[in-house]
């Protein structure tokens, strides 16, 4: 996952890095943009080879239909993210649209910096989405690791973003395997 951040204080990775990675992998390159004008990034990220383009509902209320259309025209999969304080109902129009988003990202920390504590109260949003949209991809980002994965997966999250818990682990592959197993086991229960 690659982040662009403008409504948070730090900036991570840009289109040139995505373009460089694309030359060496067919992996899904998921871009989460925390910017005030996400439409400005559709063209460069599409050209660079991004697979997914996730924008925040908080900054796209005026042009989300146009934004989703442009994302799809550039061959990317559109997703929408929401911060912890944003009501889940804000994303329903984007899912129910004629031209819908294909994934919802529920932030489980306040956007901005890695290593924050997981907010378990955000799992109610995940449960609400899973109950209302059984086949929707639901992603969670923030504070995910071995001690929180089961609660997220059992709530209905099927896409997990983990940074600090993986990159700070003595055995990153073991952490990834544990989280993947939890998600797969919980999907089978649904």
N, CA, C and O atoms as a DFTB+ gen file, in Angstrom:
760 C
 N C O
     1  1       0.845      -1.159       0.000
     2  2       0.000       0.000       0.000
     3  2       0.898       1.231       0.000
     4  3       1.908       1.281       0.701
     5  1       0.514       2.216      -0.793
     6  2       1.265       3.451      -0.877
     7  2       0.363       4.593      -0.483
     8  3      -0.802       4.634      -0.879
     9  1       0.882       5.516       0.288
    10  2       0.087       6.616       0.802
    11  2       0.541       7.947       0.232
    12  3       1.738       8.209       0.108
    13  1      -0.416       8.772      -0.110
    14  2      -0.172      10.180      -0.406
    15  2      -0.878      10.927       0.699
    16  3      -2.046      10.652       0.973
    17  1      -0.206      11.863       1.342
    18  2      -0.822      12.530       2.487
    19  2      -0.714      14.039       2.362
    20  3       0.384      14.591       2.287
    21  1      -1.844      14.689       2.340
    22  2      -1.849      16.145       2.373
    23  2      -2.764      16.683       3.441
    24  3      -2.595      17.822       3.876
    25  1      -3.748      15.883       3.887
    26  2      -4.510      16.372       5.020
    27  2      -3.972      15.782       6.314
    28  3      -4.579      15.900       7.379
    29  1      -2.809      15.140       6.187
    30  2      -2.002      14.730       7.338
    31  2      -0.608      15.295       7.099
    32  3      -0.294      15.662       5.967
    33  1       0.242      15.378       8.123
    34  2       1.492      16.123       7.981
    35  2       2.624      15.489       7.184
    36  3       3.545      16.206       6.792
    37  1       2.607      14.201       6.926
    38  2       3.752      13.611       6.239
    39  2       3.367      13.015       4.888
    40  3       2.210      12.655       4.666
    41  1       4.331      12.914       4.001
    42  2       4.139      12.374       2.661
    43  2       5.001      11.130       2.530
    44  3       6.151      11.121       2.969
    45  1       4.455      10.077       1.927
    46  2       5.175       8.818       1.874
    47  2       5.777       8.566       0.498
    48  3       6.879       9.040       0.220
    49  1       5.095       7.842      -0.359
    50  2       5.668       7.351      -1.612
    51  2       4.865       7.899      -2.783
    52  3       3.641       8.003      -2.708
    53  1       5.558       8.251      -3.870
    54  2       4.882       8.841      -5.007
    55  2       4.858       7.965      -6.241
    56  3       5.336       6.831      -6.231
    57  1       4.296       8.510      -7.300
    58  2       4.144       7.792      -8.566
    59  2       5.468       7.268      -9.114
    60  3       5.474       6.171      -9.672
    61  1       6.607       7.991      -8.990
    62  2       7.860       7.438      -9.507
    63  2       8.255       6.113      -8.852
    64  3       8.807       5.233      -9.513
    65  1       7.974       5.971      -7.559
    66  2       8.292       4.709      -6.882
    67  2       7.362       3.608      -7.373
    68  3       7.797       2.477      -7.591
    69  1       6.099       3.929      -7.547
    70  2       5.150       2.935      -8.062
    71  2       5.568       2.486      -9.454
    72  3       5.537       1.296      -9.766
    73  1       5.955       3.437     -10.281
    74  2       6.403       3.103     -11.631
    75  2       7.627       2.194     -11.595
    76  3       7.719       1.243     -12.371
    77  1       8.560       2.480     -10.701
    78  2       9.761       1.646     -10.569
    79  2       9.408       0.238     -10.100
    80  3       9.943      -0.744     -10.615
    81  1       8.509       0.141      -9.123
    82  2       8.094      -1.176      -8.623
    83  2       7.354      -1.970      -9.690
    84  3       7.558      -3.177      -9.825
    85  1       6.498      -1.295     -10.444
    86  2       5.698      -1.972     -11.460
    87  2       6.580      -2.693     -12.477
    88  3       6.175      -3.717     -13.026
    89  1       7.762      -2.179     -12.729
    90  2       8.684      -2.818     -13.671
    91  2       9.162      -4.175     -13.170
    92  3       9.647      -4.992     -13.953
    93  1       9.027      -4.420     -11.863
    94  2       9.585      -5.634     -11.265
    95  2       8.550      -6.558     -10.637
    96  3       8.905      -7.612     -10.109
    97  1       7.269      -6.179     -10.686
    98  2       6.256      -7.015     -10.039
    99  2       4.903      -6.877     -10.726
   100  3       4.574      -5.855     -11.328
   101  1       4.146      -7.945     -10.606
   102  2       2.751      -7.913     -11.049
   103  2       1.826      -7.818      -9.834
   104  3       0.607      -7.927      -9.970
   105  1       2.403      -7.615      -8.653
   106  2       1.628      -7.537      -7.406
   107  2       0.619      -6.393      -7.460
   108  3       0.778      -5.426      -8.206
   109  1      -0.412      -6.536      -6.655
   110  2      -1.424      -5.505      -6.526
   111  2      -0.814      -4.329      -5.765
   112  3      -0.413      -4.488      -4.612
   113  1      -0.737      -3.178      -6.378
   114  2      -0.178      -1.978      -5.752
   115  2      -1.335      -1.064      -5.359
   116  3      -1.919      -0.370      -6.191
   117  1      -1.641      -1.086      -4.083
   118  2      -2.791      -0.391      -3.513
   119  2      -2.352       0.986      -3.031
   120  3      -1.489       1.087      -2.159
   121  1      -2.925       2.033      -3.577
   122  2      -2.542       3.397      -3.218
   123  2      -3.656       4.056      -2.412
   124  3      -4.788       4.184      -2.880
   125  1      -3.321       4.467      -1.204
   126  2      -4.261       5.135      -0.283
   127  2      -3.847       6.597      -0.216
   128  3      -2.784       6.927       0.310
   129  1      -4.690       7.467      -0.751
   130  2      -4.365       8.882      -0.844
   131  2      -5.074       9.683       0.229
   132  3      -6.303       9.757       0.255
   133  1      -4.295      10.280       1.111
   134  2      -4.837      11.170       2.137
   135  2      -4.542      12.597       1.700
   136  3      -3.748      13.308       2.316
   137  1      -5.201      12.992       0.623
   138  2      -4.963      14.298       0.012
   139  2      -6.278      15.057      -0.122
   140  3      -7.361      14.472      -0.115
   141  1      -6.153      16.368      -0.244
   142  2      -7.358      17.183      -0.372
   143  2      -7.934      17.172      -1.787
   144  3      -9.127      17.425      -1.956
   145  1      -7.129      16.888      -2.800
   146  2      -7.606      16.859      -4.180
   147  2      -7.203      15.554      -4.860
   148  3      -6.315      15.562      -5.712
   149  1      -7.838      14.426      -4.504
   150  2      -7.409      13.148      -5.056
   151  2      -7.510      13.061      -6.570
   152  3      -6.750      12.322      -7.197
   153  1      -8.426      13.798      -7.163
   154  2      -8.591      13.729      -8.619
   155  2      -7.310      14.134      -9.354
   156  3      -7.069      13.683     -10.474
   157  1      -6.491      14.980      -8.728
   158  2      -5.231      15.415      -9.334
   159  2      -4.221      14.286      -9.466
   160  3      -3.253      14.413     -10.215
   161  1      -4.428      13.183      -8.753
   162  2      -3.455      12.088      -8.724
   163  2      -3.878      10.883      -9.557
   164  3      -3.113       9.927      -9.683
   165  1      -5.072      10.909     -10.122
   166  2      -5.559       9.772     -10.902
   167  2      -4.653       9.516     -12.100
   168  3      -4.192       8.392     -12.299
   169  1      -4.398      10.531     -12.886
   170  2      -3.578      10.380     -14.094
   171  2      -2.173       9.854     -13.768
   172  3      -1.772       8.838     -14.336
   173  1      -1.405      10.506     -12.875
   174  2      -0.044      10.013     -12.632
   175  2       0.000       8.612     -12.017
   176  3       0.892       7.832     -12.350
   177  1      -0.929       8.278     -11.138
   178  2      -0.901       6.949     -10.537
   179  2      -1.335       5.880     -11.528
   180  3      -0.781       4.781     -11.540
   181  1      -2.324       6.194     -12.358
   182  2      -2.735       5.256     -13.394
   183  2      -1.598       4.988     -14.363
   184  3      -1.335       3.841     -14.722
   185  1      -0.935       6.037     -14.777
   186  2       0.191       5.904     -15.700
   187  2       1.349       5.130     -15.066
   188  3       2.053       4.389     -15.753
   189  1       1.542       5.300     -13.771
   190  2       2.643       4.627     -13.065
   191  2       2.388       3.135     -12.874
   192  3       3.324       2.372     -12.636
   193  1       1.124       2.714     -12.975
   194  2       0.819       1.296     -12.830
   195  2       0.156       0.904     -11.527
   196  3       0.180      -0.268     -11.152
   197  1      -0.434       1.861     -10.829
   198  2      -1.148       1.543      -9.590
   199  2      -2.322       0.621      -9.899
   200  3      -2.944       0.726     -10.956
   201  1      -2.615      -0.274      -8.977
   202  2      -3.736      -1.209      -9.142
   203  2      -5.002      -0.677      -8.496
   204  3      -6.086      -0.766      -9.072
   205  1      -4.863      -0.125      -7.298
   206  2      -6.002       0.400      -6.560
   207  2      -5.772       1.844      -6.178
   208  3      -4.639       2.258      -5.934
   209  1      -6.842       2.609      -6.125
   210  2      -6.791       4.036      -5.813
   211  2      -7.861       4.302      -4.764
   212  3      -9.051       4.333      -5.077
   213  1      -7.436       4.491      -3.526
   214  2      -8.370       4.727      -2.432
   215  2      -8.269       6.177      -1.982
   216  3      -7.191       6.654      -1.626
   217  1      -9.382       6.861      -2.001
   218  2      -9.458       8.269      -1.618
   219  2     -10.317       8.391      -0.368
   220  3     -11.054       7.464      -0.033
   221  1     -10.233       9.510       0.318
   222  2     -11.011       9.725       1.532
   223  2     -12.332      10.398       1.230
   224  3     -12.394      11.372       0.481
   225  1     -13.391       9.863       1.826
   226  2     -14.729      10.413       1.652
   227  2     -14.795      11.843       2.177
   228  3     -15.565      12.656       1.667
   229  1     -13.999      12.152       3.184
   230  2     -14.050      13.480       3.812
   231  2     -13.658      14.606       2.860
   232  3     -14.054      15.752       3.075
   233  1     -12.888      14.307       1.809
   234  2     -12.424      15.358       0.892
   235  2     -12.999      15.227      -0.518
   236  3     -12.596      15.963      -1.418
   237  1     -13.923      14.309      -0.716
   238  2     -14.391      14.069      -2.084
   239  2     -15.899      14.188      -2.247
   240  3     -16.463      13.657      -3.204
   241  1     -16.545      14.868      -1.335
   242  2     -18.007      14.944      -1.368
   243  2     -18.543      15.675      -2.595
   244  3     -19.663      15.410      -3.033
   245  1     -17.763      16.581      -3.145
   246  2     -18.221      17.382      -4.284
   247  2     -18.086      16.664      -5.624
   248  3     -18.841      16.951      -6.552
   249  1     -17.131      15.730      -5.741
   250  2     -16.862      15.161      -7.065
   251  2     -16.613      13.659      -7.057
   252  3     -15.914      13.158      -7.938
   253  1     -17.160      12.923      -6.094
   254  2     -16.834      11.506      -6.003
   255  2     -17.277      10.710      -7.219
   256  3     -16.593       9.757      -7.590
   257  1     -18.381      11.053      -7.853
   258  2     -18.821      10.296      -9.028
   259  2     -17.822      10.447     -10.181
   260  3     -17.472       9.469     -10.842
   261  1     -17.376      11.668     -10.410
   262  2     -16.374      11.917     -11.448
   263  2     -15.061      11.219     -11.099
   264  3     -14.408      10.640     -11.967
   265  1     -14.684      11.279      -9.836
   266  2     -13.446      10.664      -9.375
   267  2     -13.464       9.156      -9.599
   268  3     -12.495       8.601     -10.119
   269  1     -14.539       8.489      -9.218
   270  2     -14.645       7.038      -9.414
   271  2     -14.566       6.684     -10.894
   272  3     -13.887       5.729     -11.272
   273  1     -15.256       7.445     -11.725
   274  2     -15.230       7.185     -13.162
   275  2     -13.810       7.315     -13.714
   276  3     -13.369       6.464     -14.485
   277  1     -13.096       8.363     -13.330
   278  2     -11.723       8.569     -13.814
   279  2     -10.792       7.454     -13.335
   280  3      -9.928       7.000     -14.086
   281  1     -10.966       7.017     -12.097
   282  2     -10.140       5.931     -11.559
   283  2     -10.331       4.675     -12.398
   284  3      -9.360       4.026     -12.788
   285  1     -11.586       4.336     -12.674
   286  2     -11.873       3.132     -13.462
   287  2     -11.362       3.259     -14.898
   288  3     -10.860       2.291     -15.468
   289  1     -11.491       4.454     -15.479
   290  2     -11.004       4.656     -16.848
   291  2      -9.491       4.483     -16.949
   292  3      -8.978       4.135     -18.013
   293  1      -8.785       4.719     -15.869
   294  2      -7.328       4.538     -15.850
   295  2      -6.937       3.113     -15.463
   296  3      -5.758       2.820     -15.269
   297  1      -7.930       2.230     -15.352
   298  2      -7.658       0.825     -15.100
   299  2      -7.368       0.479     -13.645
   300  3      -6.808      -0.577     -13.350
   301  1      -7.749       1.370     -12.742
   302  2      -7.525       1.114     -11.321
   303  2      -8.848       0.770     -10.641
   304  3      -9.928       1.090     -11.136
   305  1      -8.730       0.122      -9.515
   306  2      -9.885      -0.266      -8.707
   307  2     -10.147       0.822      -7.668
   308  3      -9.268       1.115      -6.858
   309  1     -11.356       1.437      -7.674
   310  2     -11.632       2.523      -6.739
   311  2     -12.033       2.034      -5.350
   312  3     -12.808       1.090      -5.198
   313  1     -11.484       2.703      -4.352
   314  2     -11.857       2.447      -2.972
   315  2     -12.060       3.764      -2.260
   316  3     -11.549       4.799      -2.686
   317  1     -12.808       3.719      -1.175
   318  2     -13.029       4.921      -0.373
   319  2     -12.649       4.617       1.063
   320  3     -12.943       3.539       1.580
   321  1     -11.994       5.575       1.705
   322  2     -11.561       5.442       3.098
   323  2     -12.310       6.444       3.955
   324  3     -12.784       7.474       3.476
   325  1     -12.406       6.111       5.254
   326  2     -12.972       7.068       6.185
   327  2     -12.206       7.040       7.496
   328  3     -11.782       5.991       7.983
   329  1     -12.047       8.233       8.045
   330  2     -11.352       8.399       9.318
   331  2     -12.245       7.915      10.460
   332  3     -13.455       7.781      10.282
   333  1     -11.659       7.653      11.633
   334  2     -12.454       7.146      12.755
   335  2     -13.660       8.004      13.128
   336  3     -14.693       7.456      13.513
   337  1     -13.568       9.296      13.029
   338  2     -14.674      10.160      13.427
   339  2     -15.766      10.329      12.394
   340  3     -16.780      10.968      12.673
   341  1     -15.586       9.774      11.213
   342  2     -16.569       9.918      10.139
   343  2     -17.614       8.798      10.229
   344  3     -17.250       7.624      10.292
   345  1     -18.897       9.145      10.236
   346  2     -19.942       8.112      10.297
   347  2     -19.890       7.187       9.081
   348  3     -19.628       7.631       7.963
   349  1     -20.138       5.921       9.306
   350  2     -20.093       4.931       8.229
   351  2     -21.091       5.240       7.122
   352  3     -20.859       4.909       5.960
   353  1     -22.195       5.869       7.481
   354  2     -23.236       6.198       6.496
   355  2     -22.725       7.100       5.382
   356  3     -23.327       7.162       4.310
   357  1     -21.619       7.801       5.624
   358  2     -21.041       8.695       4.607
   359  2     -20.614       7.932       3.345
   360  3     -20.610       8.503       2.255
   361  1     -20.255       6.649       3.484
   362  2     -19.780       5.899       2.315
   363  2     -20.899       5.157       1.588
   364  3     -20.690       4.696       0.466
   365  1     -22.060       5.031       2.184
   366  2     -23.138       4.270       1.552
   367  2     -23.483       4.760       0.145
   368  3     -23.649       3.929      -0.748
   369  1     -23.600       6.079      -0.096
   370  2     -23.910       6.515      -1.462
   371  2     -22.847       6.093      -2.485
   372  3     -23.171       5.880      -3.654
   373  1     -21.604       5.972      -2.066
   374  2     -20.533       5.590      -2.979
   375  2     -20.558       4.102      -3.291
   376  3     -20.067       3.677      -4.336
   377  1     -21.125       3.313      -2.394
   378  2     -21.254       1.872      -2.617
   379  2     -22.523       1.581      -3.414
   380  3     -22.540       0.677      -4.250
   381  1     -23.574       2.338      -3.157
   382  2     -24.880       2.104      -3.789
   383  2     -25.016       2.770      -5.153
   384  3     -26.040       2.608      -5.816
   385  1     -24.028       3.494      -5.570
   386  2     -24.055       4.239      -6.817
   387  2     -24.113       3.312      -8.034
   388  3     -23.782       2.130      -7.945
   389  1     -24.538       3.870      -9.169
   390  2     -24.503       3.133     -10.432
   391  2     -23.070       2.770     -10.802
   392  3     -22.826       1.742     -11.434
   393  1     -22.136       3.607     -10.411
   394  2     -20.715       3.410     -10.675
   395  2     -20.010       3.385      -9.305
   396  3     -19.411       4.381      -8.900
   397  1     -20.083       2.255      -8.601
   398  2     -19.671       2.230      -7.191
   399  2     -18.172       2.057      -6.956
   400  3     -17.423       1.642      -7.840
   401  1     -17.764       2.390      -5.732
   402  2     -16.435       2.000      -5.275
   403  2     -16.466       0.487      -5.076
   404  3     -17.535      -0.103      -4.921
   405  1     -15.296      -0.134      -5.080
   406  2     -15.220      -1.589      -4.963
   407  2     -14.633      -2.041      -3.632
   408  3     -14.541      -3.238      -3.361
   409  1     -14.238      -1.078      -2.803
   410  2     -13.645      -1.406      -1.519
   411  2     -13.847      -0.232      -0.581
   412  3     -13.820       0.924      -1.004
   413  1     -14.052      -0.534       0.709
   414  2     -14.138       0.504       1.729
   415  2     -13.030       0.237       2.742
   416  3     -12.876      -0.879       3.238
   417  1     -12.264       1.278       3.037
   418  2     -11.183       1.210       4.019
   419  2     -11.634       1.928       5.284
   420  3     -11.885       3.133       5.276
   421  1     -11.733       1.165       6.373
   422  2     -12.073       1.725       7.674
   423  2     -10.763       1.960       8.416
   424  3     -10.054       1.015       8.760
   425  1     -10.451       3.230       8.659
   426  2      -9.239       3.556       9.405
   427  2      -9.448       3.192      10.874
   428  3     -10.440       3.589      11.486
   429  1      -8.510       2.439      11.429
   430  2      -8.609       1.998      12.817
   431  2      -7.616       2.744      13.709
   432  3      -7.353       2.349      14.845
   433  1      -7.076       3.827      13.163
   434  2      -6.269       4.817      13.886
   435  2      -6.544       6.156      13.213
   436  3      -7.129       6.198      12.131
   437  1      -6.128       7.239      13.840
   438  2      -6.219       8.540      13.174
   439  2      -5.128       8.591      12.106
   440  3      -3.978       8.263      12.397
   441  1      -5.458       8.993      10.885
   442  2      -4.464       9.023       9.826
   443  2      -3.276       9.918      10.172
   444  3      -3.426      10.957      10.815
   445  1      -2.103       9.495       9.734
   446  2      -0.932      10.343       9.880
   447  2       0.365       9.642      10.164
   448  3       1.349       9.886       9.467
   449  1       0.412       8.782      11.157
   450  2       1.684       8.170      11.536
   451  2       1.498       6.710      11.903
   452  3       0.469       6.333      12.464
   453  1       2.493       5.883      11.589
   454  2       2.467       4.470      11.939
   455  2       2.704       4.263      13.422
   456  3       3.126       5.167      14.142
   457  1       2.419       3.037      13.857
   458  2       2.693       2.655      15.234
   459  2       1.633       3.067      16.238
   460  3       1.853       2.945      17.443
   461  1       0.487       3.553      15.773
   462  2      -0.576       3.953      16.696
   463  2      -1.342       2.734      17.215
   464  3      -1.269       1.645      16.646
   465  1      -2.068       2.941      18.296
   466  2      -2.855       1.887      18.914
   467  2      -4.168       1.673      18.156
   468  3      -4.886       2.623      17.842
   469  1      -4.456       0.429      17.877
   470  2      -5.688      -0.020      17.232
   471  2      -6.913       0.441      18.022
   472  3      -6.945       0.338      19.248
   473  1      -7.920       0.951      17.309
   474  2      -9.161       1.421      17.935
   475  2     -10.248       0.353      17.725
   476  3     -10.889       0.326      16.674
   477  1     -10.461      -0.530      18.723
   478  2     -11.415      -1.626      18.533
   479  2     -12.845      -1.155      18.280
   480  3     -13.640      -1.886      17.691
   481  1     -13.178       0.049      18.717
   482  2     -14.537       0.550      18.498
   483  2     -14.854       0.755      17.011
   484  3     -16.023       0.889      16.652
   485  1     -13.855       0.781      16.156
   486  2     -14.078       0.915      14.716
   487  2     -14.615      -0.377      14.104
   488  3     -15.098      -0.375      12.971
   489  1     -14.534      -1.473      14.847
   490  2     -15.022      -2.752      14.323
   491  2     -16.534      -2.755      14.147
   492  3     -17.062      -3.554      13.374
   493  1     -17.236      -1.877      14.849
   494  2     -18.679      -1.771      14.632
   495  2     -18.961      -1.292      13.204
   496  3     -19.920      -1.743      12.578
   497  1     -18.138      -0.390      12.694
   498  2     -18.289       0.062      11.304
   499  2     -18.062      -1.098      10.345
   500  3     -18.798      -1.260       9.371
   501  1     -17.040      -1.903      10.623
   502  2     -16.745      -3.066       9.774
   503  2     -17.935      -4.032       9.802
   504  3     -18.362      -4.515       8.753
   505  1     -18.471      -4.317      10.988
   506  2     -19.622      -5.223      11.101
   507  2     -20.828      -4.683      10.333
   508  3     -21.526      -5.432       9.649
   509  1     -21.065      -3.376      10.453
   510  2     -22.201      -2.777       9.745
   511  2     -22.040      -2.928       8.229
   512  3     -22.989      -3.274       7.526
   513  1     -20.831      -2.663       7.741
   514  2     -20.575      -2.818       6.308
   515  2     -20.745      -4.268       5.862
   516  3     -21.371      -4.535       4.836
   517  1     -20.188      -5.205       6.631
   518  2     -20.251      -6.620       6.248
   519  2     -21.701      -7.101       6.230
   520  3     -22.088      -7.859       5.341
   521  1     -22.502      -6.671       7.198
   522  2     -23.909      -7.075       7.229
   523  2     -24.697      -6.489       6.066
   524  3     -25.553      -7.162       5.491
   525  1     -24.413      -5.254       5.724
   526  2     -25.147      -4.564       4.657
   527  2     -24.660      -4.962       3.260
   528  3     -25.444      -5.011       2.312
   529  1     -23.347      -5.247       3.141
   530  2     -22.735      -5.559       1.847
   531  2     -21.870      -6.820       1.977
   532  3     -20.649      -6.715       2.090
   533  1     -22.482      -7.999       1.962
   534  2     -21.742      -9.239       2.224
   535  2     -20.567      -9.520       1.284
   536  3     -19.608     -10.174       1.694
   537  1     -20.616      -9.047       0.046
   538  2     -19.532      -9.358      -0.887
   539  2     -18.524      -8.213      -1.067
   540  3     -17.592      -8.333      -1.863
   541  1     -18.700      -7.140      -0.357
   542  2     -17.810      -5.978      -0.465
   543  2     -16.441      -6.268       0.144
   544  3     -16.348      -6.925       1.181
   545  1     -15.388      -5.784      -0.493
   546  2     -14.063      -5.837       0.125
   547  2     -14.002      -4.746       1.184
   548  3     -14.262      -3.576       0.904
   549  1     -13.655      -5.144       2.400
   550  2     -13.555      -4.218       3.525
   551  2     -12.138      -4.301       4.067
   552  3     -11.685      -5.354       4.517
   553  1     -11.461      -3.182       4.015
   554  2     -10.062      -3.099       4.441
   555  2      -9.989      -2.353       5.766
   556  3     -10.779      -1.443       6.015
   557  1      -9.045      -2.737       6.610
   558  2      -8.778      -2.011       7.844
   559  2      -7.304      -1.648       7.873
   560  3      -6.452      -2.416       7.426
   561  1      -7.015      -0.469       8.403
   562  2      -5.657       0.045       8.420
   563  2      -5.414       0.774       9.727
   564  3      -6.118       1.725      10.067
   565  1      -4.403       0.313      10.457
   566  2      -3.988       1.002      11.668
   567  2      -3.957       0.097      12.879
   568  3      -5.000      -0.352      13.355
   569  1      -2.771      -0.168      13.375
   570  2      -2.625      -0.953      14.592
   571  2      -2.915      -2.431      14.424
   572  3      -3.163      -3.127      15.409
   573  1      -2.889      -2.926      13.188
   574  2      -3.166      -4.339      12.951
   575  2      -1.909      -5.170      13.149
   576  3      -0.827      -4.810      12.685
   577  1      -2.069      -6.276      13.840
   578  2      -0.973      -7.190      14.096
   579  2      -1.507      -8.446      14.748
   580  3      -2.720      -8.650      14.790
   581  1      -0.628      -9.294      15.256
   582  2      -1.053     -10.563      15.853
   583  2      -2.079     -10.419      16.970
   584  3      -2.931     -11.295      17.123
   585  1      -2.029      -9.355      17.749
   586  2      -2.973      -9.207      18.871
   587  2      -4.314      -8.596      18.466
   588  3      -5.252      -8.617      19.263
   589  1      -4.433      -8.055      17.254
   590  2      -5.674      -7.401      16.834
   591  2      -6.313      -8.025      15.599
   592  3      -7.464      -7.725      15.284
   593  1      -5.593      -8.878      14.904
   594  2      -6.106      -9.411      13.641
   595  2      -7.404     -10.186      13.799
   596  3      -8.306     -10.052      12.972
   597  1      -7.514     -11.001      14.855
   598  2      -8.725     -11.818      15.005
   599  2      -9.968     -10.967      15.180
   600  3     -11.024     -11.292      14.637
   601  1      -9.857      -9.886      15.930
   602  2     -11.029      -9.025      16.154
   603  2     -11.433      -8.342      14.841
   604  3     -12.624      -8.167      14.581
   605  1     -10.467      -7.960      14.022
   606  2     -10.770      -7.318      12.740
   607  2     -11.343      -8.321      11.747
   608  3     -12.333      -8.035      11.073
   609  1     -10.729      -9.487      11.656
   610  2     -11.198     -10.499      10.710
   611  2     -12.577     -11.022      11.096
   612  3     -13.417     -11.244      10.225
   613  1     -12.820     -11.222      12.390
   614  2     -14.135     -11.728      12.811
   615  2     -15.234     -10.680      12.631
   616  3     -16.407     -11.032      12.513
   617  1     -14.868      -9.405      12.610
   618  2     -15.847      -8.347      12.348
   619  2     -16.235      -8.293      10.877
   620  3     -17.283      -7.751      10.526
   621  1     -15.379      -8.862      10.008
   622  2     -15.694      -8.898       8.583
   623  2     -14.663      -8.283       7.673
   624  3     -14.879      -8.228       6.462
   625  1     -13.539      -7.813       8.210
   626  2     -12.486      -7.257       7.355
   627  2     -11.812      -8.382       6.580
   628  3     -11.436      -9.402       7.157
   629  1     -11.660      -8.194       5.276
   630  2     -10.988      -9.206       4.466
   631  2      -9.738      -8.674       3.769
   632  3      -9.074      -9.417       3.046
   633  1      -9.415      -7.418       3.972
   634  2      -8.184      -6.812       3.461
   635  2      -7.513      -6.115       4.643
   636  3      -8.132      -5.290       5.314
   637  1      -6.264      -6.446       4.890
   638  2      -5.572      -5.952       6.067
   639  2      -4.337      -5.167       5.652
   640  3      -3.566      -5.604       4.798
   641  1      -4.159      -3.998       6.271
   642  2      -2.948      -3.210       6.080
   643  2      -2.177      -3.277       7.390
   644  3      -2.698      -2.925       8.449
   645  1      -0.949      -3.727       7.309
   646  2      -0.110      -3.820       8.504
   647  2       1.269      -3.290       8.150
   648  3       1.877      -3.712       7.167
   649  1       1.751      -2.371       8.952
   650  2       3.073      -1.800       8.720
   651  2       4.017      -2.158       9.839
   652  3       4.843      -3.061       9.704
   653  1       3.897      -1.452      10.942
   654  2       4.823      -1.607      12.069
   655  2       4.883      -3.039      12.585
   656  3       5.958      -3.528      12.933
   657  1       3.729      -3.718      12.637
   658  2       3.720      -5.076      13.189
   659  2       4.463      -6.060      12.292
   660  3       4.971      -7.073      12.772
   661  1       4.529      -5.773      11.006
   662  2       5.261      -6.638      10.079
   663  2       6.725      -6.211       9.997
   664  3       7.626      -7.024      10.204
   665  1       6.955      -4.952       9.700
   666  2       8.322      -4.494       9.479
   667  2       9.151      -4.425      10.759
   668  3      10.381      -4.406      10.701
   669  1       8.483      -4.388      11.918
   670  2       9.197      -4.373      13.183
   671  2       9.343      -5.750      13.807
   672  3       9.938      -5.888      14.876
   673  1       8.806      -6.768      13.151
   674  2       8.842      -8.127      13.700
   675  2      10.169      -8.815      13.407
   676  3      10.766      -8.584      12.356
   677  1      10.636      -9.655      14.322
   678  2      11.851     -10.432      14.058
   679  2      11.661     -11.385      12.873
   680  3      12.602     -11.673      12.133
   681  1      10.414     -11.872      12.709
   682  2      10.091     -12.770      11.600
   683  2       8.852     -12.242      10.868
   684  3       7.743     -12.712      11.122
   685  1       9.026     -11.274       9.964
   686  2       7.880     -10.684       9.275
   687  2       6.993     -11.707       8.566
   688  3       5.769     -11.573       8.575
   689  1       7.591     -12.720       7.956
   690  2       6.800     -13.719       7.233
   691  2       5.843     -14.450       8.166
   692  3       4.730     -14.789       7.766
   693  1       6.260     -14.693       9.394
   694  2       5.396     -15.382      10.364
   695  2       4.198     -14.508      10.731
   696  3       3.089     -15.018      10.889
   697  1       4.409     -13.200      10.867
   698  2       3.311     -12.284      11.185
   699  2       2.325     -12.234      10.019
   700  3       1.111     -12.281      10.222
   701  1       2.841     -12.141       8.818
   702  2       1.976     -12.119       7.632
   703  2       1.168     -13.406       7.544
   704  3      -0.034     -13.366       7.279
   705  1       1.805     -14.530       7.760
   706  2       1.129     -15.829       7.698
   707  2       0.014     -15.919       8.740
   708  3      -1.082     -16.388       8.434
   709  1       0.282     -15.480       9.948
   710  2      -0.712     -15.513      11.016
   711  2      -1.915     -14.648      10.661
   712  3      -3.056     -15.066      10.859
   713  1      -1.674     -13.449      10.138
   714  2      -2.779     -12.555       9.787
   715  2      -3.577     -13.101       8.606
   716  3      -4.806     -13.040       8.609
   717  1      -2.892     -13.631       7.602
   718  2      -3.578     -14.212       6.448
   719  2      -4.473     -15.371       6.894
   720  3      -5.613     -15.492       6.444
   721  1      -3.950     -16.218       7.779
   722  2      -4.707     -17.366       8.277
   723  2      -5.984     -16.900       8.985
   724  3      -7.051     -17.474       8.769
   725  1      -5.886     -15.882       9.812
   726  2      -7.052     -15.375      10.532
   727  2      -8.115     -14.867       9.570
   728  3      -9.298     -15.162       9.742
   729  1      -7.711     -14.113       8.570
   730  2      -8.670     -13.586       7.591
   731  2      -9.333     -14.715       6.833
   732  3     -10.554     -14.717       6.676
   733  1      -8.557     -15.675       6.359
   734  2      -9.121     -16.787       5.586
   735  2     -10.073     -17.634       6.421
   736  3     -11.137     -18.029       5.943
   737  1      -9.695     -17.914       7.667
   738  2     -10.576     -18.708       8.526
   739  2     -11.893     -17.979       8.800
   740  3     -12.954     -18.603       8.827
   741  1     -11.829     -16.694       8.998
   742  2     -13.049     -15.938       9.265
   743  2     -13.912     -15.778       8.024
   744  3     -15.135     -15.699       8.134
   745  1     -13.302     -15.728       6.848
   746  2     -14.091     -15.663       5.611
   747  2     -14.878     -16.958       5.398
   748  3     -16.004     -16.934       4.900
   749  1     -14.284     -18.070       5.774
   750  2     -14.958     -19.363       5.620
   751  2     -16.199     -19.449       6.517
   752  3     -17.158     -20.146       6.185
   753  1     -16.180     -18.747       7.640
   754  2     -17.307     -18.767       8.570
   755  2     -18.508     -17.997       8.041
   756  3     -19.648     -18.254       8.429
   757  1     -18.237     -17.047       7.149
   758  2     -19.326     -16.200       6.630
   759  2     -20.208     -16.914       5.644
   760  3     -21.159     -16.326       5.129
